[in-house]
């Protein structure tokens, strides 16, 4: 910071009189870069590392004690959410394997429930979940019997390490071979579902047409001609009934935006006592010493009708929150994307260590880092995001906590409901969450009086929340309203120490839960209807927040703004793993979506400049950086053109390469390198990962971030919404090759700015060298400065240029067209 201040002061006081325009643009850009750098660095001042002790968790919650003589698990329940929307883009096999990894997680079976949100309402997804539920009867006990890791069958059976390492049971080889055969058959069944559904539907539709034709012949007179019989091309379930969701051939009330709500309990709630397998069971493996119970599995597809704004993923998540509150009401919720599975079976326990710790009742969520598979070894486009997940997020953990990044996050249910954290008055700087606008503000749900009713953990007093006001926020479901204090009480830490405030007595959660009845499921159906959220606070103050492409960041911001804290849980093994796009165009569009959401945040009331005084100052800086970073692209694009402009004009950003300028530049370079070394050493990332992040910062900044700013400005100022979509693609013949997508080239308008910058700088170097060589008074210092500057830009854009070349030079013609047009234009301008 000291060198930066000295350098900028010197730059402002020493203008280039020969090229004031060049000096002015460069100084403005450098001042913005310094500001942006500060926003990025200040939240890193309090880095922290955490680890969980699972032995202590087991001792406190699953060990016999006077209040829990049997040692039955006293851990709170967890509701797992998995979201999917389109089986064509998100293969059902991937989603099904994610479900299997959840069902096999190392957590008390009776305390775990899994909800699958199918926002497309596809029969393909429904039947794939049914297949997964069936295969789980074999896969989950197999994992428990032999302590399998990871518990996603596809990942486990494709492991490149020795699967027999540390396995001592003599029947493991036989069991593994039999389960592998069953898994292969399971995969074939799921892959064959589209054809099976089509053939079944064609057969039923043909039968219906024959029935209609016979009925017409029966009712018509002999002299009346036969009319064409029109029978809707319905999609049929295996039981011979119409599928109530989206049909393969869309019809009225059976399309993606117009279908009924569906809830199907695939696996019923398990019993509270362990249930070992029987020798008479027709299972491929011996399960007589293994608990064969399975967690509850529920398929949910919310109702959709024309004329309603369904709010995409955020709306689907809120529907799951309401349905799960009625059916299982786990005080904690963990959401996963359909392609993110549990890689470490004890990850849920590690997250619960923080929630159940002293003071854990003030934690709104525990965020796990995202880890990815299937990425090229060099990670050309920084898809792993290791700098963000291992540096930025861990540094935020020392402030008020990491941001919510959309998946792999363990929520406290009452924090999602929009309530304040407990003991808000003891922690200065919190704003109340007022559900009834203009009315008396309700206090925290968790601010219960000393004499608590263990049945629900809340008492209604004049100073406490008025339950009569809750329907205005949560809707008119009495089941949902009644579940709120229950979830709050069950999510409290144990009151096993005088320092624990707002705790619950040990053994309070060892009782059996009520069975799932038809009335409960019917109520769950009603709360996922498309009209339920009308005139409520869902999406505004309650649940996932609507109105932004990046609803995850906004949702986490609202919680921090109320005074909640969050925790970053880095487990000894990767907690979850998923997939990420390795193709250049897909990566740019992913970054475009994130940056567009950031611009929306900047122009909304979720801007950190408007944050309450409950949020810590450095946390505000971190959220401010989220909204501001896309605007750096404007200055970055200008700065990347400056070396070429200096080479074309024969000038430079400074009058001459003086000793003072070089000293300041060297000082900044050395300190930045030392800072990078510090981050690398502390976080454990590699130098290559850090450098890839730096390269893609420039690639994304000159393409996707710039497009996001243009989109945001047009939307805010003119109400115009534009989108950057794929227009053509050039694919190779190596579809089955590893990392084939890496070499796939799909042309998009996002590529235009980086291509222009590259070609302009290359031509600028040629022009500068020619001018200097043939000049009567060569200015070698200015040439050196311009060439070095251009080289800096081109080195950062190297992965982008390599991506354009494809494999074996199969570059799309449009790239050469743009390169030729840019080169001709620049040459003509220089000649003129």
GIURTA-V215674 format. One record per pair of residues at least 4 apart in sequence whose C-alpha atoms are under 7 Angstrom apart, sorted by sequence separation. I is the first residue (numbers start at 1). J is the second residue. If there is no record, write none. Layout:
i->I j->J
i->I j->J
//
This chain:
i->1 j->5
i->2 j->6
i->3 j->7
i->4 j->8
i->5 j->9
i->6 j->10
i->7 j->11
i->8 j->12
i->9 j->13
i->10 j->14
i->11 j->15
i->16 j->20
i->19 j->23
i->20 j->24
i->21 j->25
i->22 j->26
i->23 j->27
i->24 j->28
i->25 j->29
i->26 j->30
i->27 j->31
i->28 j->32
i->29 j->33
i->30 j->34
i->31 j->35
i->32 j->36
i->33 j->37
i->34 j->38
i->35 j->39
i->36 j->40
i->37 j->41
i->38 j->42
i->53 j->57
i->54 j->58
i->55 j->59
i->56 j->60
i->57 j->61
i->58 j->62
i->59 j->63
i->64 j->68
i->65 j->69
i->68 j->72
i->86 j->90
i->87 j->91
i->91 j->95
i->92 j->96
i->93 j->97
i->94 j->98
i->95 j->99
i->96 j->100
i->97 j->101
i->98 j->102
i->99 j->103
i->100 j->104
i->101 j->105
i->108 j->112
i->122 j->126
i->123 j->127
i->124 j->128
i->125 j->129
i->126 j->130
i->127 j->131
i->128 j->132
i->129 j->133
i->130 j->134
i->131 j->135
i->132 j->136
i->135 j->139
i->136 j->140
i->137 j->141
i->138 j->142
i->139 j->143
i->140 j->144
i->141 j->145
i->142 j->146
i->143 j->147
i->144 j->148
i->152 j->156
i->153 j->157
i->154 j->158
i->155 j->159
i->171 j->175
i->172 j->176
i->173 j->177
i->174 j->178
i->175 j->179
i->176 j->180
i->177 j->181
i->178 j->182
i->179 j->183
i->180 j->184
i->181 j->185
i->182 j->186
i->183 j->187
i->184 j->188
i->185 j->189
i->186 j->190
i->187 j->191
i->188 j->192
i->189 j->193
i->192 j->196
i->193 j->197
i->194 j->198
i->195 j->199
i->196 j->200
i->197 j->201
i->198 j->202
i->199 j->203
i->200 j->204
i->201 j->205
i->202 j->206
i->203 j->207
i->204 j->208
i->205 j->209
i->206 j->210
i->207 j->211
i->208 j->212
i->209 j->213
i->210 j->214
i->211 j->215
i->212 j->216
i->213 j->217
i->214 j->218
i->215 j->219
i->216 j->220
i->220 j->224
i->236 j->240
i->237 j->241
i->246 j->250
i->247 j->251
i->250 j->254
i->251 j->255
i->254 j->258
i->255 j->259
i->311 j->315
i->312 j->316
i->313 j->317
i->314 j->318
i->315 j->319
i->316 j->320
i->317 j->321
i->318 j->322
i->319 j->323
i->320 j->324
i->321 j->325
i->322 j->326
i->323 j->327
i->324 j->328
i->325 j->329
i->336 j->340
i->346 j->350
i->347 j->351
i->348 j->352
i->349 j->353
i->351 j->355
i->352 j->356
i->353 j->357
i->356 j->360
i->375 j->379
i->379 j->383
i->385 j->389
i->386 j->390
i->387 j->391
i->388 j->392
i->389 j->393
i->390 j->394
i->391 j->395
i->392 j->396
i->393 j->397
i->396 j->400
i->397 j->401
i->412 j->416
i->413 j->417
i->414 j->418
i->415 j->419
i->423 j->427
i->443 j->447
i->448 j->452
i->453 j->457
i->460 j->464
i->470 j->474
i->471 j->475
i->477 j->481
i->478 j->482
i->479 j->483
i->480 j->484
i->483 j->487
i->484 j->488
i->485 j->489
i->486 j->490
i->487 j->491
i->488 j->492
i->516 j->520
i->517 j->521
i->518 j->522
i->519 j->523
i->520 j->524
i->521 j->525
i->522 j->526
i->523 j->527
i->524 j->528
i->525 j->529
i->528 j->532
i->537 j->541
i->538 j->542
i->539 j->543
i->541 j->545
i->550 j->554
i->551 j->555
i->552 j->556
i->553 j->557
i->554 j->558
i->555 j->559
i->556 j->560
i->557 j->561
i->558 j->562
i->559 j->563
i->560 j->564
i->571 j->575
i->583 j->587
i->584 j->588
i->585 j->589
i->586 j->590
i->587 j->591
i->588 j->592
i->589 j->593
i->590 j->594
i->591 j->595
i->592 j->596
i->593 j->597
i->594 j->598
i->595 j->599
i->596 j->600
i->597 j->601
i->598 j->602
i->599 j->603
i->600 j->604
i->603 j->607
i->611 j->615
i->615 j->619
i->616 j->620
i->617 j->621
i->618 j->622
i->619 j->623
i->620 j->624
i->621 j->625
i->622 j->626
i->623 j->627
i->624 j->628
i->625 j->629
i->632 j->636
i->633 j->637
i->634 j->638
i->635 j->639
i->636 j->640
i->637 j->641
i->638 j->642
i->641 j->645
i->642 j->646
i->643 j->647
i->644 j->648
i->645 j->649
i->646 j->650
i->647 j->651
i->657 j->661
i->658 j->662
i->659 j->663
i->660 j->664
i->661 j->665
i->662 j->666
i->663 j->667
i->664 j->668
i->665 j->669
i->666 j->670
i->667 j->671
i->668 j->672
i->669 j->673
i->670 j->674
i->671 j->675
i->672 j->676
i->673 j->677
i->674 j->678
i->675 j->679
i->676 j->680
i->677 j->681
i->678 j->682
i->679 j->683
i->680 j->684
i->685 j->689
i->686 j->690
i->687 j->691
i->688 j->692
i->689 j->693
i->690 j->694
i->691 j->695
i->692 j->696
i->693 j->697
i->694 j->698
i->695 j->699
i->696 j->700
i->697 j->701
i->698 j->702
i->699 j->703
i->700 j->704
i->701 j->705
i->702 j->706
i->703 j->707
i->704 j->708
i->705 j->709
i->706 j->710
i->707 j->711
i->708 j->712
i->709 j->713
i->710 j->714
i->711 j->715
i->712 j->716
i->713 j->717
i->714 j->718
i->715 j->719
i->736 j->740
i->740 j->744
i->751 j->755
i->752 j->756
i->753 j->757
i->754 j->758
i->755 j->759
i->756 j->760
i->757 j->761
i->758 j->762
i->759 j->763
i->760 j->764
i->761 j->765
i->762 j->766
i->763 j->767
i->764 j->768
i->765 j->769
i->766 j->770
i->767 j->771
i->768 j->772
i->769 j->773
i->770 j->774
i->771 j->775
i->779 j->783
i->780 j->784
i->781 j->785
i->782 j->786
i->783 j->787
i->784 j->788
i->785 j->789
i->786 j->790
i->787 j->791
i->788 j->792
i->789 j->793
i->790 j->794
i->791 j->795
i->792 j->796
i->793 j->797
i->794 j->798
i->797 j->801
i->798 j->802
i->799 j->803
i->800 j->804
i->801 j->805
i->805 j->809
i->806 j->810
i->813 j->817
i->814 j->818
i->815 j->819
i->816 j->820
i->817 j->821
i->818 j->822
i->819 j->823
i->820 j->824
i->821 j->825
i->822 j->826
i->823 j->827
i->824 j->828
i->825 j->829
i->826 j->830
i->827 j->831
i->828 j->832
i->15 j->20
i->58 j->63
i->64 j->69
i->87 j->92
i->143 j->148
i->150 j->155
i->151 j->156
i->236 j->241
i->237 j->242
i->250 j->255
i->253 j->258
i->254 j->259
i->310 j->315
i->324 j->329
i->355 j->360
i->387 j->392
i->388 j->393
i->396 j->401
i->397 j->402
i->414 j->419
i->452 j->457
i->453 j->458
i->460 j->465
i->471 j->476
i->495 j->500
i->527 j->532
i->533 j->538
i->537 j->542
i->538 j->543
i->539 j->544
i->540 j->545
i->546 j->551
i->559 j->564
i->560 j->565
i->581 j->586
i->582 j->587
i->601 j->606
i->602 j->607
i->605 j->610
i->615 j->620
i->646 j->651
i->657 j->662
i->680 j->685
i->700 j->705
i->701 j->706
i->714 j->719
i->715 j->720
i->735 j->740
i->773 j->778
i->805 j->810
i->806 j->811
i->64 j->70
i->65 j->71
i->150 j->156
i->236 j->242
i->237 j->243
i->253 j->259
i->354 j->360
i->355 j->361
i->396 j->402
i->424 j->430
i->452 j->458
i->453 j->459
i->460 j->466
i->539 j->545
i->540 j->546
i->545 j->551
i->581 j->587
i->601 j->607
i->646 j->652
i->680 j->686
i->714 j->720
i->715 j->721
i->734 j->740
i->772 j->778
i->805 j->811
i->16 j->23
i->64 j->71
i->149 j->156
i->235 j->242
i->236 j->243
i->247 j->254
i->434 j->441
i->452 j->459
i->539 j->546
i->544 j->551
i->680 j->687
i->714 j->721
i->772 j->779
i->804 j->811
i->15 j->23
i->63 j->71
i->143 j->151
i->234 j->242
i->235 j->243
i->246 j->254
i->247 j->255
i->355 j->363
i->433 j->441
i->434 j->442
i->495 j->503
i->772 j->780
i->62 j->71
i->245 j->254
i->246 j->255
i->278 j->287
i->279 j->288
i->393 j->402
i->432 j->441
i->448 j->457
i->494 j->503
i->495 j->504
i->545 j->554
i->62 j->72
i->244 j->254
i->246 j->256
i->277 j->287
i->278 j->288
i->448 j->458
i->492 j->502
i->493 j->503
i->494 j->504
i->495 j->505
i->545 j->555
i->711 j->721
i->62 j->73
i->276 j->287
i->277 j->288
i->448 j->459
i->470 j->481
i->492 j->503
i->493 j->504
i->494 j->505
i->544 j->555
i->711 j->722
i->61 j->73
i->62 j->74
i->235 j->247
i->276 j->288
i->277 j->289
i->372 j->384
i->420 j->432
i->492 j->504
i->494 j->506
i->608 j->620
i->732 j->744
i->61 j->74
i->234 j->247
i->235 j->248
i->246 j->259
i->276 j->289
i->277 j->290
i->371 j->384
i->420 j->433
i->731 j->744
i->61 j->75
i->245 j->259
i->276 j->290
i->277 j->291
i->419 j->433
i->730 j->744
i->731 j->745
i->244 j->259
i->245 j->260
i->276 j->291
i->277 j->292
i->351 j->366
i->418 j->433
i->608 j->623
i->609 j->624
i->730 j->745
i->768 j->783
i->11 j->27
i->213 j->229
i->233 j->249
i->244 j->260
i->275 j->291
i->276 j->292
i->608 j->624
i->729 j->745
i->730 j->746
i->212 j->229
i->274 j->291
i->275 j->292
i->302 j->319
i->607 j->624
i->729 j->746
i->275 j->293
i->728 j->746
i->729 j->747
i->728 j->747
i->209 j->229
i->369 j->389
i->445 j->465
i->607 j->627
i->726 j->746
i->727 j->747
i->443 j->464
i->726 j->747
i->727 j->748
i->209 j->231
i->422 j->444
i->442 j->464
i->443 j->465
i->726 j->748
i->765 j->787
i->270 j->293
i->421 j->444
i->442 j->465
i->725 j->748
i->270 j->294
i->420 j->444
i->422 j->446
i->423 j->447
i->442 j->466
i->270 j->295
i->419 j->444
i->421 j->446
i->422 j->447
i->602 j->627
i->724 j->749
i->269 j->295
i->270 j->296
i->419 j->445
i->601 j->627
i->602 j->628
i->269 j->296
i->458 j->485
i->205 j->233
i->268 j->296
i->457 j->485
i->598 j->626
i->599 j->627
i->205 j->234
i->267 j->296
i->268 j->297
i->456 j->485
i->457 j->486
i->598 j->627
i->761 j->790
i->267 j->297
i->456 j->486
i->266 j->297
i->267 j->298
i->599 j->630
i->96 j->128
i->100 j->132
i->265 j->297
i->266 j->298
i->457 j->489
i->78 j->111
i->79 j->112
i->80 j->113
i->81 j->114
i->82 j->115
i->83 j->116
i->84 j->117
i->85 j->118
i->92 j->125
i->96 j->129
i->201 j->234
i->265 j->298
i->266 j->299
i->436 j->469
i->456 j->489
i->77 j->111
i->78 j->112
i->79 j->113
i->80 j->114
i->81 j->115
i->82 j->116
i->83 j->117
i->84 j->118
i->85 j->119
i->86 j->120
i->201 j->235
i->264 j->298
i->265 j->299
i->73 j->108
i->76 j->111
i->77 j->112
i->78 j->113
i->79 j->114
i->80 j->115
i->81 j->116
i->82 j->117
i->83 j->118
i->84 j->119
i->85 j->120
i->201 j->236
i->263 j->298
i->264 j->299
i->595 j->630
i->92 j->128
i->96 j->132
i->100 j->136
i->104 j->140
i->200 j->236
i->263 j->299
i->264 j->300
i->758 j->794
i->103 j->140
i->263 j->300
i->367 j->404
i->87 j->125
i->262 j->300
i->263 j->301
i->435 j->473
i->104 j->143
i->262 j->301
i->261 j->301
i->262 j->302
i->368 j->408
i->261 j->302
i->367 j->408
i->368 j->409
i->261 j->303
i->367 j->409
i->446 j->488
i->260 j->303
i->366 j->409
i->367 j->410
i->259 j->303
i->260 j->304
i->365 j->409
i->366 j->410
i->549 j->593
i->550 j->594
i->259 j->304
i->365 j->410
i->366 j->411
i->258 j->304
i->259 j->305
i->365 j->411
i->704 j->750
i->104 j->151
i->257 j->304
i->258 j->305
i->364 j->411
i->365 j->412
i->550 j->597
i->703 j->750
i->257 j->305
i->258 j->306
i->364 j->412
i->549 j->597
i->703 j->751
i->257 j->306
i->548 j->597
i->101 j->151
i->561 j->611
i->703 j->753
i->101 j->152
i->364 j->415
i->561 j->612
i->563 j->614
i->702 j->753
i->703 j->754
i->100 j->152
i->548 j->600
i->554 j->606
i->562 j->614
i->563 j->615
i->702 j->754
i->561 j->614
i->98 j->152
i->561 j->615
i->97 j->152
i->560 j->615
i->699 j->754
i->97 j->153
i->475 j->532
i->475 j->533
i->351 j->410
i->362 j->421
i->745 j->804
i->362 j->422
i->743 j->803
i->759 j->819
i->475 j->536
i->745 j->806
i->128 j->190
i->474 j->536
i->744 j->806
i->473 j->536
i->474 j->537
i->743 j->806
i->472 j->536
i->473 j->537
i->474 j->538
i->743 j->807
i->759 j->823
i->473 j->538
i->636 j->701
i->637 j->702
i->636 j->702
i->756 j->822
i->633 j->701
i->124 j->193
i->633 j->702
i->124 j->194
i->337 j->407
i->336 j->407
i->335 j->407
i->336 j->408
i->633 j->705
i->634 j->706
i->335 j->408
i->633 j->706
i->334 j->408
i->335 j->409
i->414 j->488
i->334 j->409
i->630 j->705
i->334 j->410
i->630 j->706
i->333 j->410
i->334 j->411
i->332 j->410
i->333 j->411
i->631 j->709
i->332 j->411
i->333 j->412
i->630 j->709
i->332 j->412
i->333 j->413
i->331 j->412
i->332 j->413
i->331 j->413
i->730 j->812
i->93 j->190
i->698 j->796
i->699 j->797
i->695 j->796
i->699 j->800
i->695 j->797
i->178 j->284
i->599 j->708
i->175 j->285
i->595 j->705
i->599 j->709
i->588 j->700
i->592 j->704
i->596 j->708
i->600 j->712
i->591 j->704
i->592 j->705
i->595 j->708
i->599 j->712
i->589 j->704
i->588 j->704
i->592 j->708
i->596 j->712
i->641 j->757
i->644 j->760
i->648 j->764
i->640 j->757
i->644 j->761
i->647 j->764
i->643 j->761
i->647 j->765
i->650 j->768
i->648 j->767
i->123 j->243
i->644 j->764
i->647 j->767
i->648 j->768
i->647 j->768
i->122 j->245
i->418 j->541
i->121 j->245
i->122 j->246
i->418 j->542
i->657 j->781
i->121 j->246
i->417 j->542
i->418 j->543
i->120 j->246
i->416 j->542
i->417 j->543
i->416 j->543
i->432 j->562
i->652 j->782
i->361 j->492
i->431 j->562
i->651 j->782
i->361 j->493
i->430 j->562
i->133 j->266
i->360 j->493
i->430 j->563
i->133 j->267
i->652 j->786
i->121 j->256
i->358 j->493
i->120 j->256
i->130 j->266
i->357 j->493
i->647 j->783
i->356 j->493
i->647 j->786
i->646 j->786
i->359 j->500
i->358 j->500
i->420 j->562
i->421 j->563
i->421 j->564
i->643 j->786
i->415 j->559
i->145 j->290
i->406 j->552
i->643 j->789
i->644 j->790
i->405 j->552
i->643 j->790
i->404 j->552
i->405 j->553
i->141 j->290
i->404 j->553
i->141 j->291
i->403 j->553
i->141 j->292
i->404 j->556
i->326 j->479
i->403 j->556
i->640 j->793
i->326 j->480
i->329 j->483
i->325 j->480
i->331 j->487
i->326 j->483
i->330 j->487
i->331 j->488
i->322 j->480
i->325 j->483
i->329 j->487
i->583 j->741
i->331 j->490
i->582 j->741
i->583 j->742
i->110 j->270
i->331 j->491
i->582 j->742
i->110 j->271
i->583 j->744
i->585 j->746
i->110 j->272
i->585 j->748
i->401 j->565
i->402 j->566
i->400 j->565
i->401 j->566
i->402 j->567
i->400 j->566
i->401 j->567
i->402 j->568
i->401 j->568
i->408 j->576
i->397 j->567
i->397 j->568
i->394 j->568
i->121 j->301
i->431 j->612
i->113 j->295
i->114 j->296
i->115 j->297
i->116 j->298
i->117 j->299
i->118 j->300
i->119 j->301
i->430 j->612
i->112 j->295
i->113 j->296
i->114 j->297
i->115 j->298
i->116 j->299
i->117 j->300
i->118 j->301
i->119 j->302
i->430 j->613
i->431 j->614
i->109 j->293
i->112 j->296
i->113 j->297
i->114 j->298
i->115 j->299
i->116 j->300
i->117 j->301
i->429 j->613
i->430 j->614
i->109 j->294
i->110 j->295
i->115 j->300
i->429 j->614
i->109 j->295
i->428 j->614
i->152 j->341
i->327 j->516
i->103 j->294
i->103 j->295
i->151 j->343
i->150 j->343
i->327 j->520
i->150 j->344
i->326 j->520
i->327 j->521
i->149 j->344
i->364 j->559
i->119 j->316
i->327 j->524
i->383 j->580
i->326 j->524
i->117 j->316
i->383 j->582
i->364 j->564
i->366 j->566
i->367 j->567
i->368 j->568
i->323 j->524
i->363 j->564
i->364 j->565
i->365 j->566
i->366 j->567
i->367 j->568
i->368 j->569
i->369 j->570
i->362 j->564
i->363 j->565
i->364 j->566
i->365 j->567
i->366 j->568
i->367 j->569
i->368 j->570
i->362 j->565
i->363 j->566
i->366 j->569
i->371 j->574
i->323 j->527
i->373 j->577
i->322 j->527
i->323 j->528
i->371 j->576
i->372 j->577
i->373 j->578
i->374 j->579
i->370 j->576
i->371 j->577
i->372 j->578
i->373 j->579
i->368 j->575
i->370 j->577
i->371 j->578
i->372 j->579
i->375 j->582
i->372 j->580
i->319 j->528
i->400 j->616
i->351 j->569
i->400 j->619
i->584 j->803
i->399 j->619
i->308 j->530
i->303 j->528
i->305 j->530
i->318 j->543
i->302 j->528
i->303 j->529
i->304 j->530
i->318 j->544
i->302 j->529
i->303 j->530
i->317 j->544
i->347 j->575
i->344 j->573
i->314 j->544
i->344 j->574
i->314 j->545
i->343 j->574
i->344 j->575
i->314 j->546
i->343 j->575
i->344 j->576
i->342 j->575
i->343 j->576
i->342 j->576
i->343 j->577
i->311 j->546
i->341 j->576
i->342 j->577
i->340 j->576
i->341 j->577
i->314 j->551
i->340 j->577
i->341 j->578
i->340 j->578
i->106 j->345
i->339 j->578
i->98 j->338
i->101 j->341
i->102 j->342
i->105 j->345
i->106 j->346
i->272 j->512
i->339 j->579
i->98 j->339
i->101 j->342
i->105 j->346
i->98 j->340
i->107 j->349
i->95 j->338
i->98 j->341
i->94 j->338
i->95 j->339
i->94 j->339
i->79 j->330
i->78 j->330
i->77 j->330
i->78 j->331
i->79 j->332
i->80 j->333
i->81 j->334
i->82 j->335
i->83 j->336
i->77 j->331
i->78 j->332
i->79 j->333
i->80 j->334
i->81 j->335
i->82 j->336
i->83 j->337
i->84 j->338
i->76 j->331
i->77 j->332
i->78 j->333
i->79 j->334
i->80 j->335
i->81 j->336
i->82 j->337
i->83 j->338
i->82 j->338
i->263 j->525
i->262 j->525
i->261 j->525
i->261 j->528
i->261 j->529
i->391 j->679
i->391 j->683
i->390 j->683
i->54 j->350
i->57 j->353
i->52 j->350
i->386 j->685
i->52 j->353
i->386 j->689
i->387 j->690
i->387 j->693
i->382 j->692
i->381 j->692
i->382 j->693
i->380 j->692
i->382 j->696
i->381 j->696
i->49 j->394
i->48 j->394
i->47 j->394
i->48 j->395
i->44 j->392
i->47 j->395
i->46 j->395
i->47 j->396
i->48 j->397
i->47 j->397
i->48 j->398
i->44 j->395
i->47 j->398
i->43 j->395
i->44 j->396
i->46 j->398
i->43 j->396
i->46 j->399
i->376 j->739
i->76 j->490
i->76 j->491
i->380 j->799
i->74 j->507
i->76 j->509
i->75 j->509
i->74 j->509
i->74 j->510
i->73 j->510
i->72 j->510
i->67 j->506
i->68 j->507
i->67 j->507
i->50 j->569
i->43 j->618
i->42 j->618
i->43 j->619
i->43 j->621
i->43 j->622
i->39 j->621
i->39 j->622
i->40 j->625
i->39 j->625
i->29 j->635
i->29 j->639
i->26 j->639
i->26 j->653
i->23 j->653
i->22 j->653
i->23 j->654
i->19 j->651
i->16 j->653
i->16 j->654
i->15 j->654
i->16 j->655
i->7 j->664
i->3 j->664
i->3 j->667
i->4 j->668
i->3 j->668
//
